[in-house]
């Protein structure tokens, strides 16, 4: 009877250990000129210094701005759906949304 409880406890501990490493985001810092090949064509969440968050797809990285196909804006209403050039000076963080597999 005690053996059954030990097996159940062991299985629970193994399951808990497996979930600790799943989907851990790995932040990296890049120079502006290194950004284009990594984010171009991928979904991004752009956080602006004023607090606005823009969700969309990165189209192109220019020297002074990031062009995004905007799908959703939260916070401020400075950007609308469609293509928008976000000045480099307004961007505080870019989160890349990558999907694995097909």
C-alpha positions in Angstrom: 0.0 0.0 0.0 2.8 2.4 0.9 4.5 1.4 -2.4 1.6 2.8 -4.4 1.8 6.1 -2.7 5.6 6.3 -3.3 5.0 5.6 -7.0 2.3 8.3 -7.2 4.6 10.8 -5.5 7.5 9.9 -7.8 5.3 10.4 -10.9 4.1 13.8 -9.6 7.6 15.0 -8.9 8.7 13.9 -12.4 5.8 15.8 -13.9 6.6 18.9 -11.9 10.2 18.8 -13.0 9.3 18.5 -16.7 7.1 21.7 -16.7 9.7 24.0 -15.2 11.7 24.3 -18.4 8.8 24.7 -20.9 8.4 27.9 -22.9 11.0 29.9 -21.2 11.6 33.2 -23.0 15.2 34.0 -23.7 15.8 37.7 -23.9 18.6 38.9 -26.1 19.9 42.4 -26.9 20.7 43.3 -30.5 22.0 46.3 -32.3 19.5 48.0 -34.6 21.3 46.8 -37.8 21.2 43.2 -36.6 17.4 43.2 -36.0 16.1 42.9 -39.6 17.0 39.2 -40.4 15.6 38.0 -37.1 12.2 39.8 -36.9 11.3 40.5 -40.5 8.1 38.6 -41.5 7.4 37.4 -37.9 4.8 38.4 -35.4 5.9 41.1 -32.9 4.7 42.9 -29.9 6.2 46.4 -29.8 6.1 48.3 -26.5 6.5 52.1 -26.8 8.0 54.4 -24.2 4.5 56.0 -23.6 3.0 52.6 -22.6 1.3 51.7 -25.9 1.6 48.1 -27.1 1.4 47.3 -30.8 0.7 43.8 -32.0 1.4 42.9 -35.6 3.9 41.6 -38.2 7.3 43.2 -38.7 7.5 44.2 -42.4 10.9 46.0 -42.7 13.5 47.5 -40.4 14.7 50.9 -41.6 17.5 53.0 -40.2 15.2 55.3 -38.3 12.0 53.2 -37.9 10.3 49.8 -37.8 7.4 49.2 -40.3 4.7 47.0 -38.8 1.5 45.7 -40.2 -0.6 46.6 -37.2 -3.3 44.1 -36.1 -4.0 45.4 -32.5 -3.2 48.4 -30.4 -3.6 48.6 -26.6 -3.0 51.6 -24.4 -2.9 54.7 -26.6 -4.7 55.2 -29.8 -1.8 56.7 -31.8 -1.6 53.9 -34.3 -4.4 52.3 -36.4 -4.7 48.9 -38.1 -2.7 48.6 -41.3 0.9 49.5 -42.1 2.6 51.9 -39.7 6.2 53.2 -39.4 7.1 53.3 -35.7 10.0 55.7 -35.0 13.0 54.0 -33.5 13.2 56.6 -30.7 9.7 55.6 -29.5 10.4 51.9 -29.1 11.3 50.5 -25.7 10.9 46.8 -26.3 10.2 44.3 -29.1 8.9 40.9 -28.3 9.2 38.3 -31.1 6.5 35.8 -31.4 7.9 32.7 -33.0 6.0 29.5 -33.6 7.7 26.1 -33.9 6.8 23.6 -36.5 4.1 24.0 -39.1 
